[in-house]
Amino acid sequence: MYTRFDQLAKEHDRPLLEIAEMFMKVSGDFEALKMALGGKAVVEWTTMDDHSLTQPEHSIEYKQLLAAKGIDEVERRKKFFLAKGYHLPVDKKDKMEE
């Protein structure tokens, strides 16, 4: 991964750390990263978005996130976090309703 980051940093004359930060903002999607570096609009995640993702699914924050990002992007972000070893809290209320 370092090699790919380094190559993109050199191609786009950007610091390596900036490339790594952008990679995290686009949920580890190299294609989206390349598009963003090329000036195209892509879905990016903020710290506040990630906080909303950790809220119970019935919460206002989570519902607003779904409205803003869409279910596909929210699910993709969850998978990205789980692949990185992060654990998202389980919504106990939703679990009891299943």
C-alpha positions, 0 to 999 in steps of 0.5 A: 500500500505504501508503494501505491501511496508514494506513487500517487503522491509523486504523480500529484505532487502531494505529501504522502500524509495527505494521500493517506488522509484522503484514502481514509476519507474515501473509505479505502477506495483507490479509484475514488482517491484517484478521482479526488486527486484529479479534481473530481467530486467523490463521497468523502467522510468527515470525523462527524460523519463517522461519529454519526455512523456509531450512533444507534440506527434509530437516532437522528444523527444516523438517520441524517447520515443515511439521508446525506450519504445513502444506504450504499455509502453507509454500508460501504463505510461500515465494511471499511471500518470492520475490515480495518478492525474497528468495531461499531457499536450494536444498537441494542434496541434494534437487536431486540426488535429482530 
